[in-house]
Amino acid sequence: MGTSPQLVRTPLVPGAHGTKDHAARGRLEQRDAGEHQLLRTTAAFRAFLESLGLDPEDPILAGTDRRVARAYRELLAGLSEDAEPTLTVFPNTEGHSGIVQVTGLPFYSICAHHFLPFFGVAHVGYVPGDRLVGLSKLGRVVDYCARRPQLQEHLTEQIATYLDQRIAPRGVMVVLEGRHLCMEMRGLSRPNVMTTTTAVRGLLEDPRRQQQFYSQLRVTGSRTDPEDI
């Protein structure tokens, strides 16, 4: 018989009465707050268009202010209070001690310095302790951390720290390969420049373990190589 998965989430402390009513009111208040924020962002972007000498009522631009507001709400969804993923974990009953590695996870984020997109792929690996995590959840963690104004260096560390704290592995390694439109569309203006960042924790600070990680990346066709770091 299989072992049932466990869910890692922040514990809830319900009140003595009216838990459902409180939850419903909470959802309503959250929806109202979200709509208020959307209206503020819409007005702000409308003012931005006007500051550039553009007419928001031009047929081409009509409704752009609200469309942009809605787009950025999606792009920065990691800022929402309810965005944190629930991690499904399983007991490591077989005592697996090798690297569990998922490669080529796409990510999209917004550069905190220029508010232009940067995007690429994340390679995430961990050495299990007492628990294994559902593989699809690694992608959700990457997405959760990426969907906010970011620097790639910070994003890499945040993913590693999040996994280290939530599933208590014996080691974590995260490698991000990203393209930055603030480098490609302005400034340096060089297309297809790749930025690689790495974060390691625990057993994966060992260079021999890291070599195993990079070897698997080469098998899957990643561009990352240890000499690039």
Buried (B, 14 or more C-beta within 10 A) or exposed (E): EEEEBEEBEEEEEEEEEEEEEEEEEEEEEEEEEEEEEBEEBBEEBBEEBEEEEBEBEEEEBEEBBBEBBEEBBEBBBBEBEEBBBEBBBBEBEEEEEEBBBBBBBEBBBBBBEBEBBBBBBBBBBBBBBEBBBBEEBBBBBBBBBBBBBBBBEBBBBBBBBBBBEBBBBBBBBBBBBBBBBBBBEEEEEEEEEEBBBBBBBBBBEEEEBBEBBBEBBEEEEBEBEBEEE
